[in-house]
Amino acid sequence: MPKMKTLKSASKRFKNINDGKFKRKQANLRHILTKKTSNRKRHLQKKILVSKSDTNHVRSFFPYM
């Protein structure tokens, strides 16, 4: 039986941390940045955890985790 493949787009967007959770980048930091305050942009730079309801969906993209 062939190996199962990881969804490559997911491997670029999510990073696994050891307790079964995933880190992700926040949205709203790509364009139209002039109207956003520096404080808001700085807080959007931080990585956050994927929500509990989405974790199983993200985990399905990684067959060997």
Distance bins in CASP14 RR format, pairs under 12 A and 6 or more apart:
PFRMAT RR
TARGET T0000
AUTHOR 0000-0000-0000
RMODE 2
METHOD distances of the structure
MODEL  1
2 63 0 0 0 0 0 1 0 0 0 0 0
3 63 0 0 0 0 1 0 0 0 0 0 0
3 64 0 0 0 0 1 0 0 0 0 0 0
4 60 0 0 0 0 0 1 0 0 0 0 0
4 61 0 0 0 0 0 1 0 0 0 0 0
4 62 0 0 0 0 1 0 0 0 0 0 0
4 63 1 1 0 0 0 0 0 0 0 0 0
4 64 1 0 0 1 0 0 0 0 0 0 0
4 65 0 0 0 0 0 1 0 0 0 0 0
5 11 0 0 0 0 0 1 0 0 0 0 0
5 61 0 0 0 0 1 0 0 0 0 0 0
5 62 0 0 0 0 0 1 0 0 0 0 0
5 63 1 0 0 1 0 0 0 0 0 0 0
5 64 0 0 0 0 1 0 0 0 0 0 0
6 12 0 0 0 0 0 1 0 0 0 0 0
6 13 0 0 0 0 0 1 0 0 0 0 0
6 14 0 0 0 0 0 1 0 0 0 0 0
6 16 0 0 0 0 0 1 0 0 0 0 0
6 58 0 0 0 0 0 1 0 0 0 0 0
6 59 0 0 0 0 0 1 0 0 0 0 0
6 60 0 0 0 0 0 1 0 0 0 0 0
6 61 1 0 0 1 0 0 0 0 0 0 0
6 62 1 0 1 0 0 0 0 0 0 0 0
6 63 1 0 0 1 0 0 0 0 0 0 0
6 64 1 0 0 1 0 0 0 0 0 0 0
6 65 0 0 0 0 1 0 0 0 0 0 0
7 13 0 0 0 0 1 0 0 0 0 0 0
7 14 0 0 0 0 1 0 0 0 0 0 0
7 57 0 0 0 0 0 1 0 0 0 0 0
7 58 0 0 0 0 1 0 0 0 0 0 0
7 59 0 0 0 0 0 1 0 0 0 0 0
7 60 0 0 0 0 1 0 0 0 0 0 0
7 61 1 0 1 0 0 0 0 0 0 0 0
7 62 1 0 0 1 0 0 0 0 0 0 0
7 63 0 0 0 0 1 0 0 0 0 0 0
7 65 0 0 0 0 0 1 0 0 0 0 0
8 14 0 0 0 0 0 1 0 0 0 0 0
8 61 0 0 0 0 1 0 0 0 0 0 0
8 62 0 0 0 0 0 1 0 0 0 0 0
9 58 0 0 0 0 0 1 0 0 0 0 0
9 61 0 0 0 0 1 0 0 0 0 0 0
9 62 0 0 0 0 0 1 0 0 0 0 0
10 16 0 0 0 0 0 1 0 0 0 0 0
10 22 0 0 0 0 1 0 0 0 0 0 0
10 24 0 0 0 0 0 1 0 0 0 0 0
10 50 0 0 0 0 0 1 0 0 0 0 0
10 54 0 0 0 0 0 1 0 0 0 0 0
10 57 0 0 0 0 1 0 0 0 0 0 0
10 58 1 0 0 1 0 0 0 0 0 0 0
10 59 0 0 0 0 1 0 0 0 0 0 0
10 60 0 0 0 0 1 0 0 0 0 0 0
10 61 1 1 0 0 0 0 0 0 0 0 0
10 62 1 0 0 1 0 0 0 0 0 0 0
10 63 0 0 0 0 0 1 0 0 0 0 0
10 65 0 0 0 0 0 1 0 0 0 0 0
11 22 0 0 0 0 0 1 0 0 0 0 0
11 58 0 0 0 0 0 1 0 0 0 0 0
11 61 1 0 0 1 0 0 0 0 0 0 0
11 62 1 0 0 1 0 0 0 0 0 0 0
11 63 0 0 0 0 0 1 0 0 0 0 0
11 64 0 0 0 0 0 1 0 0 0 0 0
11 65 0 0 0 0 0 1 0 0 0 0 0
12 24 0 0 0 0 0 1 0 0 0 0 0
12 25 0 0 0 0 0 1 0 0 0 0 0
12 61 0 0 0 0 0 1 0 0 0 0 0
13 22 0 0 0 0 1 0 0 0 0 0 0
13 23 0 0 0 0 1 0 0 0 0 0 0
13 24 1 0 0 1 0 0 0 0 0 0 0
13 25 1 0 0 1 0 0 0 0 0 0 0
13 26 0 0 0 0 0 1 0 0 0 0 0
13 27 0 0 0 0 0 1 0 0 0 0 0
13 47 0 0 0 0 0 1 0 0 0 0 0
13 50 0 0 0 0 1 0 0 0 0 0 0
13 54 0 0 0 0 0 1 0 0 0 0 0
13 58 0 0 0 0 1 0 0 0 0 0 0
13 61 0 0 0 0 1 0 0 0 0 0 0
13 62 0 0 0 0 0 1 0 0 0 0 0
14 20 0 0 0 0 0 1 0 0 0 0 0
14 21 0 0 0 0 1 0 0 0 0 0 0
14 22 1 0 1 0 0 0 0 0 0 0 0
14 23 1 0 0 1 0 0 0 0 0 0 0
14 24 1 0 1 0 0 0 0 0 0 0 0
14 25 0 0 0 0 1 0 0 0 0 0 0
14 47 0 0 0 0 0 1 0 0 0 0 0
14 48 0 0 0 0 0 1 0 0 0 0 0
14 49 0 0 0 0 0 1 0 0 0 0 0
14 50 1 0 0 1 0 0 0 0 0 0 0
14 54 0 0 0 0 1 0 0 0 0 0 0
14 55 0 0 0 0 1 0 0 0 0 0 0
14 57 0 0 0 0 0 1 0 0 0 0 0
14 58 1 0 1 0 0 0 0 0 0 0 0
14 59 0 0 0 0 1 0 0 0 0 0 0
14 60 0 0 0 0 0 1 0 0 0 0 0
14 61 1 0 0 1 0 0 0 0 0 0 0
14 62 0 0 0 0 1 0 0 0 0 0 0
14 65 0 0 0 0 0 1 0 0 0 0 0
15 21 0 0 0 0 1 0 0 0 0 0 0
15 22 1 0 0 1 0 0 0 0 0 0 0
15 23 1 0 1 0 0 0 0 0 0 0 0
15 24 1 0 0 1 0 0 0 0 0 0 0
15 25 0 0 0 0 1 0 0 0 0 0 0
15 47 1 0 0 1 0 0 0 0 0 0 0
15 48 0 0 0 0 0 1 0 0 0 0 0
15 49 0 0 0 0 0 1 0 0 0 0 0
15 50 0 0 0 0 0 1 0 0 0 0 0
15 58 0 0 0 0 0 1 0 0 0 0 0
15 62 0 0 0 0 0 1 0 0 0 0 0
15 65 0 0 0 0 0 1 0 0 0 0 0
16 22 1 0 1 0 0 0 0 0 0 0 0
16 23 0 0 0 0 1 0 0 0 0 0 0
16 24 0 0 0 0 0 1 0 0 0 0 0
16 49 0 0 0 0 0 1 0 0 0 0 0
16 50 0 0 0 0 0 1 0 0 0 0 0
16 55 0 0 0 0 0 1 0 0 0 0 0
16 58 0 0 0 0 1 0 0 0 0 0 0
16 59 0 0 0 0 1 0 0 0 0 0 0
16 61 0 0 0 0 0 1 0 0 0 0 0
16 62 1 0 0 1 0 0 0 0 0 0 0
16 64 0 0 0 0 0 1 0 0 0 0 0
16 65 1 0 1 0 0 0 0 0 0 0 0
17 23 1 0 0 1 0 0 0 0 0 0 0
17 24 0 0 0 0 0 1 0 0 0 0 0
17 47 0 0 0 0 1 0 0 0 0 0 0
17 48 0 0 0 0 0 1 0 0 0 0 0
17 49 0 0 0 0 1 0 0 0 0 0 0
17 50 0 0 0 0 0 1 0 0 0 0 0
17 55 0 0 0 0 0 1 0 0 0 0 0
17 65 0 0 0 0 0 1 0 0 0 0 0
18 65 0 0 0 0 0 1 0 0 0 0 0
19 49 0 0 0 0 0 1 0 0 0 0 0
19 55 0 0 0 0 0 1 0 0 0 0 0
19 65 0 0 0 0 0 1 0 0 0 0 0
20 49 0 0 0 0 0 1 0 0 0 0 0
20 50 0 0 0 0 1 0 0 0 0 0 0
20 52 0 0 0 0 0 1 0 0 0 0 0
20 55 1 0 0 1 0 0 0 0 0 0 0
20 56 0 0 0 0 0 1 0 0 0 0 0
20 58 0 0 0 0 1 0 0 0 0 0 0
20 59 1 0 0 1 0 0 0 0 0 0 0
20 62 0 0 0 0 0 1 0 0 0 0 0
20 65 1 0 0 1 0 0 0 0 0 0 0
21 47 0 0 0 0 0 1 0 0 0 0 0
21 48 0 0 0 0 0 1 0 0 0 0 0
21 49 1 0 1 0 0 0 0 0 0 0 0
21 50 1 0 0 1 0 0 0 0 0 0 0
21 51 0 0 0 0 0 1 0 0 0 0 0
21 52 0 0 0 0 1 0 0 0 0 0 0
21 54 0 0 0 0 0 1 0 0 0 0 0
21 55 1 0 0 1 0 0 0 0 0 0 0
21 56 0 0 0 0 0 1 0 0 0 0 0
21 58 0 0 0 0 1 0 0 0 0 0 0
21 59 0 0 0 0 1 0 0 0 0 0 0
21 65 0 0 0 0 0 1 0 0 0 0 0
22 47 0 0 0 0 1 0 0 0 0 0 0
22 48 0 0 0 0 1 0 0 0 0 0 0
22 49 1 0 0 1 0 0 0 0 0 0 0
22 50 1 0 1 0 0 0 0 0 0 0 0
22 51 0 0 0 0 1 0 0 0 0 0 0
22 52 0 0 0 0 0 1 0 0 0 0 0
22 54 0 0 0 0 1 0 0 0 0 0 0
22 55 1 0 0 1 0 0 0 0 0 0 0
22 56 0 0 0 0 0 1 0 0 0 0 0
22 57 0 0 0 0 0 1 0 0 0 0 0
22 58 1 0 1 0 0 0 0 0 0 0 0
22 59 1 0 0 1 0 0 0 0 0 0 0
22 60 0 0 0 0 0 1 0 0 0 0 0
22 61 0 0 0 0 1 0 0 0 0 0 0
22 62 0 0 0 0 1 0 0 0 0 0 0
22 65 0 0 0 0 1 0 0 0 0 0 0
23 46 0 0 0 0 1 0 0 0 0 0 0
23 47 1 0 1 0 0 0 0 0 0 0 0
23 48 1 0 0 1 0 0 0 0 0 0 0
23 49 1 0 0 1 0 0 0 0 0 0 0
23 50 1 0 0 1 0 0 0 0 0 0 0
23 55 0 0 0 0 0 1 0 0 0 0 0
23 58 0 0 0 0 0 1 0 0 0 0 0
24 46 0 0 0 0 0 1 0 0 0 0 0
24 47 1 0 0 1 0 0 0 0 0 0 0
24 48 1 0 0 1 0 0 0 0 0 0 0
24 49 1 0 0 1 0 0 0 0 0 0 0
24 50 1 0 1 0 0 0 0 0 0 0 0
24 51 0 0 0 0 1 0 0 0 0 0 0
24 54 0 0 0 0 1 0 0 0 0 0 0
24 55 0 0 0 0 0 1 0 0 0 0 0
24 58 0 0 0 0 1 0 0 0 0 0 0
25 44 0 0 0 0 1 0 0 0 0 0 0
25 45 0 0 0 0 1 0 0 0 0 0 0
25 46 0 0 0 0 1 0 0 0 0 0 0
25 47 1 0 0 1 0 0 0 0 0 0 0
25 48 0 0 0 0 1 0 0 0 0 0 0
25 49 0 0 0 0 0 1 0 0 0 0 0
25 50 0 0 0 0 0 1 0 0 0 0 0
26 40 0 0 0 0 0 1 0 0 0 0 0
26 41 0 0 0 0 0 1 0 0 0 0 0
26 42 0 0 0 0 0 1 0 0 0 0 0
26 43 0 0 0 0 1 0 0 0 0 0 0
26 44 1 0 1 0 0 0 0 0 0 0 0
26 45 1 0 0 1 0 0 0 0 0 0 0
26 46 1 0 0 1 0 0 0 0 0 0 0
26 47 1 0 0 1 0 0 0 0 0 0 0
26 48 1 0 1 0 0 0 0 0 0 0 0
26 49 0 0 0 0 0 1 0 0 0 0 0
26 50 0 0 0 0 0 1 0 0 0 0 0
27 44 1 0 0 1 0 0 0 0 0 0 0
27 45 0 0 0 0 0 1 0 0 0 0 0
27 48 0 0 0 0 0 1 0 0 0 0 0
28 35 0 0 0 0 0 1 0 0 0 0 0
28 36 1 0 0 1 0 0 0 0 0 0 0
28 40 0 0 0 0 1 0 0 0 0 0 0
28 41 0 0 0 0 1 0 0 0 0 0 0
28 43 0 0 0 0 0 1 0 0 0 0 0
28 44 1 0 1 0 0 0 0 0 0 0 0
28 45 0 0 0 0 0 1 0 0 0 0 0
29 36 0 0 0 0 1 0 0 0 0 0 0
29 40 0 0 0 0 1 0 0 0 0 0 0
29 41 1 0 0 1 0 0 0 0 0 0 0
29 42 0 0 0 0 1 0 0 0 0 0 0
29 43 0 0 0 0 1 0 0 0 0 0 0
29 44 1 0 1 0 0 0 0 0 0 0 0
29 45 1 0 0 1 0 0 0 0 0 0 0
29 46 0 0 0 0 0 1 0 0 0 0 0
29 47 0 0 0 0 0 1 0 0 0 0 0
30 36 0 0 0 0 0 1 0 0 0 0 0
30 41 0 0 0 0 0 1 0 0 0 0 0
30 44 0 0 0 0 0 1 0 0 0 0 0
31 41 0 0 0 0 0 1 0 0 0 0 0
32 40 0 0 0 0 0 1 0 0 0 0 0
32 41 0 0 0 0 0 1 0 0 0 0 0
33 40 0 0 0 0 1 0 0 0 0 0 0
33 41 1 0 0 1 0 0 0 0 0 0 0
33 42 0 0 0 0 0 1 0 0 0 0 0
33 44 0 0 0 0 1 0 0 0 0 0 0
33 45 0 0 0 0 0 1 0 0 0 0 0
34 40 0 0 0 0 0 1 0 0 0 0 0
34 41 0 0 0 0 0 1 0 0 0 0 0
35 41 0 0 0 0 0 1 0 0 0 0 0
36 42 0 0 0 0 0 1 0 0 0 0 0
36 43 0 0 0 0 0 1 0 0 0 0 0
36 44 1 0 0 1 0 0 0 0 0 0 0
36 45 0 0 0 0 0 1 0 0 0 0 0
37 43 0 0 0 0 1 0 0 0 0 0 0
37 44 0 0 0 0 0 1 0 0 0 0 0
38 44 0 0 0 0 0 1 0 0 0 0 0
38 45 0 0 0 0 0 1 0 0 0 0 0
39 45 0 0 0 0 0 1 0 0 0 0 0
40 46 0 0 0 0 0 1 0 0 0 0 0
48 54 0 0 0 0 0 1 0 0 0 0 0
49 55 0 0 0 0 1 0 0 0 0 0 0
49 58 0 0 0 0 0 1 0 0 0 0 0
50 56 0 0 0 0 1 0 0 0 0 0 0
50 57 0 0 0 0 1 0 0 0 0 0 0
50 58 1 0 1 0 0 0 0 0 0 0 0
50 59 0 0 0 0 1 0 0 0 0 0 0
50 61 0 0 0 0 0 1 0 0 0 0 0
51 57 0 0 0 0 1 0 0 0 0 0 0
51 58 0 0 0 0 1 0 0 0 0 0 0
52 58 0 0 0 0 0 1 0 0 0 0 0
52 59 0 0 0 0 0 1 0 0 0 0 0
54 60 0 0 0 0 0 1 0 0 0 0 0
54 61 0 0 0 0 0 1 0 0 0 0 0
55 61 0 0 0 0 0 1 0 0 0 0 0
55 62 0 0 0 0 0 1 0 0 0 0 0
55 65 0 0 0 0 0 1 0 0 0 0 0
56 62 0 0 0 0 0 1 0 0 0 0 0
56 65 0 0 0 0 0 1 0 0 0 0 0
58 65 0 0 0 0 1 0 0 0 0 0 0
59 65 1 0 0 1 0 0 0 0 0 0 0
END
